Amino acid sequence: MEAGVVSSPTTARDLVESTHLRSEPVRETFQGETVWEGVVEVFALTGHPTAQLAYAWAHETNDGGRRAHTQKQQKHRGGT
């Protein structure tokens, strides 16, 4: 997958470069039952002020559509 741009839906200042790192299969369970199973795409972010990684995934909605999600992983800050 080629490098792309990940952006926040609320502000242009979060425009950064991204590089696709990998696709991770994920199975989420609750009380022994699978509640979601799919693939999460993992991206490295360059130039974002507070995040190094971003994750993206999609799922079907109850009305038959699809919904996409993204999540940024915040950088750990040093200090005491």
C-alpha positions as CSV (number, residue, x, y, z in Angstrom):
1,M,0.0,0.0,0.0
2,E,1.3,3.5,-0.8
3,A,1.9,6.3,1.6
4,G,-1.1,8.5,2.0
5,V,-2.5,11.3,4.2
6,V,-4.4,10.8,7.4
7,S,-6.5,13.8,8.5
8,S,-8.7,14.8,11.4
9,P,-12.3,15.5,10.4
10,T,-12.2,18.8,12.4
11,T,-8.9,20.5,11.6
12,A,-6.4,20.8,8.7
13,R,-3.5,21.2,11.2
14,D,-3.5,17.4,11.7
15,L,-2.6,16.6,8.0
16,V,0.4,14.3,8.2
17,E,2.1,11.7,6.0
18,S,1.3,8.1,6.7
19,T,2.9,4.8,5.7
20,H,1.0,1.5,5.8
21,L,2.9,-0.9,8.1
22,R,0.7,-4.0,8.3
23,S,-2.7,-5.5,8.4
24,E,-3.6,-7.2,11.7
25,P,-6.4,-9.7,12.1
26,V,-8.4,-9.0,15.3
27,R,-11.1,-10.9,17.1
28,E,-12.9,-9.1,20.0
29,T,-14.8,-11.2,22.4
30,F,-17.2,-10.5,25.3
31,Q,-18.2,-13.2,27.7
32,G,-16.8,-15.8,25.4
33,E,-18.7,-14.7,22.3
34,T,-17.1,-13.0,19.3
35,V,-18.5,-9.5,19.0
36,W,-16.3,-8.3,16.2
37,E,-13.8,-9.9,13.9
38,G,-12.0,-8.1,11.1
39,V,-8.7,-6.6,10.0
40,V,-7.2,-3.5,11.5
41,E,-4.8,-1.5,9.2
42,V,-1.8,0.0,11.0
43,F,-0.1,3.2,9.7
44,A,3.1,5.0,10.8
45,L,2.5,8.8,11.1
46,T,5.1,11.4,10.2
47,G,4.7,15.0,11.3
48,H,1.8,14.6,13.7
49,P,2.3,16.6,16.9
50,T,1.1,13.9,19.3
51,A,0.7,10.5,17.6
52,Q,3.1,8.0,16.0
53,L,0.7,5.4,14.8
54,A,-2.9,5.3,13.4
55,Y,-5.3,2.4,13.2
56,A,-8.2,2.1,10.7
57,W,-11.0,-0.5,10.4
58,A,-14.5,-0.8,9.1
59,H,-17.6,-2.8,10.0
60,E,-21.1,-3.4,8.7
61,T,-23.9,-1.4,10.3
62,N,-27.3,-2.8,11.3
63,D,-28.9,-1.1,8.2
64,G,-26.5,-2.9,5.8
65,G,-24.1,0.0,5.3
66,R,-20.4,0.2,6.3
67,R,-18.8,2.4,8.9
68,A,-15.1,3.3,9.0
69,H,-13.1,4.1,12.1
70,T,-9.7,5.6,12.8
71,Q,-7.8,6.0,16.0
72,K,-4.4,7.7,16.6
73,Q,-2.0,6.4,19.3
74,Q,-0.7,9.2,21.4
75,K,3.1,9.5,22.0
76,H,4.3,8.8,25.5
77,R,5.7,11.8,27.2
78,G,8.7,11.5,29.4
79,G,9.0,13.1,32.8
80,T,8.1,12.4,36.4
